[in-house]
Amino acid sequence: MPIDIDFFLETVARAVAETRTPVVDLIAVQTRDPFRILVATILSARTKDEVTAVAADRLFRMADTREKLARLSEEEIAHLIYPVGFYRSKAGYLKQLPEALQTFGGKVPETIDDLVTLPGVGRKTANLVRSVAFGRPAICVDTHVHRIMNIWGYVDTDSPLKTEIALRRTLPERHWLRVNSLLVAFGQSICRPVSPHCDICPLLGPCPQNGVTPRKIMKKSANGNRQTLRFISWNVNGIRAVAQKGFTEAMTGFDADIIAIQETKAHPDQLPPEVKNIDGYTSYWHSAERKGYSGVAIYSRLQPDRVITGLGNPEFDCEGRVLTLEFPSFYLINIYFPNSGEGLKRLDYKLRFNQQLIDFASRLNRDRMVVLCGDFNVAHKPIDLKNPAANVKNAGFTPEERAWMDSFIEAGFVDTFRMFNQETEQYTWWSYRFNARAKNVGWRIDYFCVDQASRDRVRNAAILPEIMGSDHCPVQIDLLP
Ligand code: SF4
């Protein structure tokens, strides 16, 4: 049944009345200056509001007009706006902006067609500037608007552009100007991208919750005061690259106790402090000897009793693939399994690594629960990839690799995701080619596994495909430690 959009948006407006105003709206209220609104909107893309606000303030102190901005070098702009996401690219856009505005007599243009000709201005930014700076009818569809409108079933689309087109047809014009700021505030506070807070949402009941896995509240166990812990595992395909694509925001949004990262491709001393030290977490690292290759890390809110790096075999440990934290009631083993490689050149290496991993995990399992997670680099069953028949000879789905996964399960470990979900098309990795992620042509190769005796402690397992930034998405479990 279609939702009552007036009721939904009014409810959201009441729910976010106390929350912080999105930074671009705030700047609009403070200045009413289209130039500053345009610059702040460019800065705000893929950046937290707090960061945008500080960076915009620093920049406007030096250059609050087109003429003053033209006098700054690209390097100076980059320095002033750091650490907004993609600050180097944005510095380049801002350097070109004064000249680009000459075409419009030095003023910010009002139409979408003109705005999108400016450097760093896509359709979303253009819509936001048009509505916020000029009060013109425009629907700015960012990821929050796109996501929430689909959750509500008000549109059924697979891209922000399609959502914008659909909303132009169906959303009454009286909502156009404010829908973005309402849903951004709502998306940042209640209907969050990861684990929305449905338990406190005033729309719980009428909301269809399409495709949503609500957050689990930390519960007391039946027999005492133990609580569930949340674990995340994510192959980031280069932590320095993902740091430019909202990594710290995603890490904070997970609200997890332990976050295991694979394929860091960096030593910790190569990272900026805000990536290495995330508020509330201590990070642990095992990097490959070869720079820019492989590597794993764990961010933990809990203090481990012991940290074990590698498997105790130099042949594998030089590649920085295994990191284990020991806690009083469990071990967490974070693994980046080798890829069999082109022509299956590394299949032998991988199978030897895999066997040693089973021995290592089984040994630890003698005295307590074992949680294994990471990029296993194998799709276990035909249900775990889009095109099984076409991939039987390819790395990640060879009979040998799948047989190893069988032996891993037989050795007493459980694929937790399949405890809760038997559906097809549940993937964690998509090729960057052929628009594979948008078409959901993927593989499920990232897992959380536990030893058989501990399976009842697992309360939830999920894939988080909405988290972007890598060719893998994160996976999650909640469990009773
Ligand atoms: S009930 Fe949950 S999914 Fe629906 S709007 Fe509220 S937070 Fe979002």
Boltz pocket constraint, residues with backbone or C-beta under 6 A from the ligand:
constraints:
  - pocket:
      binder: B
      contacts: [[A, 151], [A, 190], [A, 191], [A, 192], [A, 196], [A, 197], [A, 198], [A, 201], [A, 202], [A, 203], [A, 204], [A, 205], [A, 207], [A, 208], [A, 209], [A, 212], [A, 214]]
      max_distance: 6.0
